[in-house]
């Protein structure tokens, strides 16, 4: 059983003992703390709540909404939704904040409370610390019966979100309709099964092959949209002769594509391709996190902009995007942040922009992929053991590579001439992630194995 408290929210496995997993007691405590924080910091009594389709979602939703009512907050329940849709709904409702009930790409036994401010953006590290302090001190009061909050059900934000996407100048529904794309969709039996087909229909895509689009919460495969988990989608693309396949994670903030030949477009290249399209029409700067491909930097420079790197985590990328006035940004895990709509990873706007780019290019998706610099990534991890001195380990690694360009703004990133390696402690799992990139798959893996061997030497 696991309970992780971080700037990414309160995330844990369902079941177990309080304080050791995401139990009802923990859900109530952290929900009440966040509600108290929003009441004190904004003076606003309204909160938006939405959830993905995972099996524990209804139980968690009942606890969260009841807790918010119990401290005197009014709740707008948008029901089965997506993370970006809730991000749109919070300012749309002029609410003080929002809570998204989703563990994103984590397996079915996980759930989480993702916490949003009044702008529909993830709360900052400092705000998160305040919420955790309130929770640990139980520094909140429950309302008397005549001051309990009310609940409003609102299922209109699916259409509102889609309408806002369709209104974007860079979304060309006519070009998409004329392209007559045949699209396969894997929504891992979560809310993407509702939202992605609805968006494709609004964009003018008439032929959609749905795979795992029943939002019953029973994930048919690991929900992280990686190549090894998308073999059924690849097979469906080939079987149907589809132009492309689309895969999203359970809360629809990550996006990746399968090419017409059944091969992966590459989750790292979702942001690269969308950014290339946006930069052609809106010159400016881009941002991605330190674990993302160099290809975004290359494309940005080619289009006359400046590329900037941020620490891993959506809140960090958004802060950097605002600081450098970026026109597009995100994370290499398939997360597209398009500030012309809102500051949040949004697979739905990513789909609309990508399909416009593909339609206007007149190319197959594999030919479009060939336009971008070829980099290959290796993603590894080391499971943490209790008591491991992570800071000391990273310091030892930094000293070992002190003569090679490196960054310590988020873990340790070592920049070799032909690639890089990034080591960082995960915010959501008890692991150290080791991402590496090189001009060939073999070189990327060589970088990773070199670093992992060094770590094994240090820790014995």
N, C-alpha and C positions, 0 to 999 in steps of 0.2 A: 504494500500500500504506500502511496506517495502523495504528499501535499507540497506544492511549490508556490511560494509567495514572491512575486516579482513585479517589475514594471509591465510585464506582459499580462498581468492579472493574477487571479487566484485559480490555480490549476491543480487537479488531482484525480486520483482514481476513486471510483464510487465504492462505498462499503468500508468496513474497518472501524477503527477507533477514532474518536475526535482528536484532532491535532496531528493525526498520522495519515489522513486521507481526506477526500472531499465529502465529509459526512453532513447530514442535515444541520448539526450544531455548527459546523464550520461555515456552511452556506449562510445560515442566519446571522452569525457573528460578522462576517465580512460584508454581507449585504447591508446590514444595519450601519456598519461603520462607514461604508461608502455613501449611503443615504444621508447620514449625519454630516459627512464632509460636504456633500453637495448643498444641503440646507444651509450650512454655516458659511460656505464660500460664495454662494450665488443668491441665497434668499429665495430660491425657486423650489416649489414643492412638486414639480412635475418631473417624472422619469420615464424614459422609453425602455422597454424590454422586448427583446426578440431572441429566437433560438434556432439552432440547427435541428436536424431531425433525429439525432441520436436517441437511443432507447431511454436513457436517463433524463432526457430533456424535459418531459412533462413534470416529473417529480421535482426537478430543480426549479423549473419555472414556477410551480405552485409555492415553493418555499420562498423564492425571491420576491414574487409579487406580494405574498402575504406579509413578508417582513417589511417591505416598503410601505404597505398600508399601515402596518402596526406602528411605524414611526411618523405617520401623518403625511406620507407622500402620495400624490395621485400618480397613477401608472397608466401609460398608453401601451397596451400590449399589442405588438404587431405580429405576434404569433410566429409560425414557421417563416423564417426570413433568412437573410444573409448578413454577414458582418457589414459589408458596404451599404446595404439597404438600411440597416439600423443607423449607420453613420450619417446617412442622408436624412433619416427621420428625425433625429435629435434636433438639429436646427430648424427643420420643417415644423416641428411641434413647439418650438421655442422652449424646449425642456432644459432643465439644469444639467442633465447628463443622461447617460444611457448604459445599459448592461446587456451585453451579448452573451448568451449561454451557449458556448461552444468550446471544445478543446481543439478546434482547427483540424490539423492533420493527424492528431494523436488517435490511437486505436479506440475501439468502442467503449472500453472500460473507463475511459477518461471523460471528464467534463470540466468546465471552467467558467469563471465570471470574468469577462473582458470589460474593462471600465472606460467609459468615454466622458469627456468634458462637454460643456455646452455647445462647443463647435462641432461635436460629433467626431472628435479626434481622441486618440488614446491619451490618458492622463500622463503627466510627466513623472519622472523618477521622484522628484521631491513631493509631488502630490500623492504618489503611491506610498511613499514613506509615511505621510500623514495619515492616510487611510489605515495602514498597518498598525500605526501607533494607537489610533482610536479603537481598532479591533482588539488589540492586546490588552488595553486598559478598560475595555467594555464601557467606553466613554460615550454612551448614548442613552437616551430615555425613550420609553415607549409611550405612545399617545393614549390619552383617555378615550373612551368610547365615542364621544361626540366630536373628536378630532381625527378619527381614523381616515385614511385616504380612500379615494375612489379608484375604480378600474374601468378603463375604456378599451374596448376591442377595436382595432383599426387594421383592416387587411388591405388598405388602399395603397400602401407604399410599394408594392410590387409594380403597379402601373405608374406611380409617380416617379420611381427610380428609372424605369424604362423611358418614360416621357422625357426626363432630363437628359438621358443619354442620346435619344433621337434628336434633341434640340441642339446638340453640339455641332458647331460649324464643320468640324473635321469628320463627322460621321455622315457618310453618303449612302443613304438607303437605296437610292436609285441605282447606283453602281453595283451594290450588293445584289439587288434584285435581278439586274441584267446578267450578272455572272452565273446565276442559276446554280449556286453551289449545292452540292450534296454533302451533308455534314452528319457525322456520327458523334454522339455525346455520351460520355460516362460521367454520371453525377454521384456515384458511389452510394446510391439510395439515400441521399440527403436532400437538402432544399435546392440544390442546383437542378434537381429533377423537375422542380416547378419553375424556377427562374430562368434557366438557360433556354429551354424550348420556347418559353414565352418571349424572351428577347429575340431569339432567332426568327420567330414568326413576325414580330414587329419590324425586324430588319429586312423582311422580304425573302427569307430563306424558306422555300417551300418543301424541300426534301430533307427531313431530319430522321435519323435512325437513333432511337433512344435505347440506351443500355444502362441498366441499373439506375433508372430515373424514378423509381417508386420511393417516395420519401418516408420509408418505414423505419429508418435508422439501423437496419441490419446491413452492415458494410460487407459486400461480397469479397472484398480484398482489402489489404492494407490501404487506408484512405489517403496516405501521402501520394500525390500524383507523380510518381517516379516510373521510369521505363519498366522496371521489373514488376510493377503492379498493374500495368496497363496492357498486358498481353491480349486480353479479351477485346479491348478497344482496337488494338492494331489489327486483330483478326477480322473484326467487323468492318473496318475501313477497307480491307482487301476484299472481303466477301461481297460487299455492296458496291465496290468501285467508287467509294466516296472520295471527294476532293480533299477532305481533311477530317481529322477527329479532334474533338475538344474534350479535355478532362479538367475538372475542378475538384477542389477539396471540399469537405463537408460544409464549410461556412462560406465558400465561394469567394475567397479573397486571393486564392492562388490559381494560376491558369497555365496549362501547357497544351501543346498541339501534337498530333500525330500526322505525318505527311502521307500523301496518297500512296506511297510505296510501303506503308506500314511501319516505317521507321520514325523515331522521335525527332521532332523539330529541335528539341532541347529546351528544357525549362529555363535555362539561362538566357536563351535567345528570344523568349517571349518579350521581355522588356527591351531588348536590343531592337527587334523589328518594329515594335510599337513606337519606340523613341525615334527611330530613323524616319518613320512616317511623320510623326509630329514635328520633328526638327526641319523637315523639308518645307513645312508650311508655317511654322512658328519658330524662327531661329532663337536660340537661347541656350541655357545651361542645363546640365543633367546631374543627377545624384544617384548613386547606388551604394550599398553597403560594402564593407571591406571584403566580404566573402563572395562578391559577384564578379562576373567575367570581365576581363580587360576589353572585350569587344565593344562594350558601351562607351568606354573612353575613346576607342578608335573611331567609332561612328560619330560621336559628338565632335571630335576634332575635325573630322572630314566635313561636317556640316557647319563648321565655323564657330562652334560653341566651346564652353569650358566644362570639363568634367570634374566632379568633386566626390570624394569618398566619405562615408559616414560610418559610425559604429553600427553594428548589427542591431536590428530592432526598428519596427516601423516608426516609433516615436522619435528615434534619433535621425532616421532618414528624413522625416517630415521637417524636423527642426533645421536640418541642413538645407533642405530645399527652400525653406522660407528665407534662410540667411543669404543664399546665393541667387534667389529669385529664379529657381529652376522651372522650366516649362514642362518637364516630365521627369519622373524618377521612380524609384522602387527598389525591389530586392530581386536577386537572381534566382530566387526560388519560384519565380513565376508571378511575383507581386508587382502589379502596375499601379502607380499613383499618378493620377492626372489632375492637377490642381484646378484646371478649368471646370471640373465637376465637383471634386471635393478632395481633401487631403487624407486619403485612405486607400489601401490596396483594394482594388476593385476588378475582379475577373470579368464582370459584365461590361464595363466600359472598355476593358482590354479586348474583349471579343469584338465589340463594335468597331474599334479603331483598327484592329488587325484585319478584319474582314474587308474593311474599306481599303486598306493598304493593298491587300491581296487582289481585290477586284480591280482596282485602278492600275495595278502593275501588269495585269494580263498574264501573269506567270502562274505556273503550278507552285504549290507551297514548297516543294523541294528545290525548284529553281530560285525562289525567293531566298531560301535558306543559304544557297550557294553564294549569294551576294555579300554575305557577312564574313568577317575575319574568322578563320578556323582556330578555335581554342577548344581544349578538352579539359574536363574537370574530374577530379577524383574526390569523393566525399567519404571520409572515414570517421570513426569515433572511438574513444577510449572510455569505458565505463569507470566512473569514479568509485573509489573505495572510501569508507568512512575514515575521516581524519586526514585525508590526503591534503598536503599543503600545495594547493593549486598556484597560489601567487609565487611561492618559492620555486615551483617547477618552471613557471613561465620566466621568472627572473634568470634561472639557470640557462634556459634555452636562449634568452636574449643575449646573455653573456657569451654563449657559444657562437652566436652569429652576429656579434657586435660590429664586425667589419663589413657586413652586408647591409644595404639599405633596409630599414625595418620601421614599423609603426607599433606603438603600444597604446593607441587610443581605445582599443577594444581587444583585449587579449594580446596576441603577438602576431603580426603579419610580417613575413620575410619576403622581400622582393628580389628574386633572382633575375638575371638578365632575360631568361627565356620563360619565366613564369613566377609563381609565388606560392607560398603556403601560409594559411591563416589558422592559428590555434586560438580557440576561445571556449570558455565555459558556457554551456547552454543555459538560457534563462528558463527553459521549460522542461528539461530532463536532466537527470544526474549523470551527465557525460561531458567530456571535452570533445568538441567537434574539431576535426582536422580537414580543412578544405585545401585542395591544391589545384593548380591549373598550369597547363603547358601546351605547346604547339602540337603535341601528339598525345594519345591516351597513355602510351607507355611512359612518356616523360612526366606527365602529371602524376602517375602512380609512383614513379621513381622518387619524385620530390616527397610524396606522402610517406613512402616507406623509409626514406632517409630520416625524416623528422620523427617518425614513430620509433625507429631504432634508437635515436638519440634519447627519446623520452624513456624508453625501457632501460637504457643505460643509467640514466639519472635516478630513476625510482627503484632500480635494482630488480 
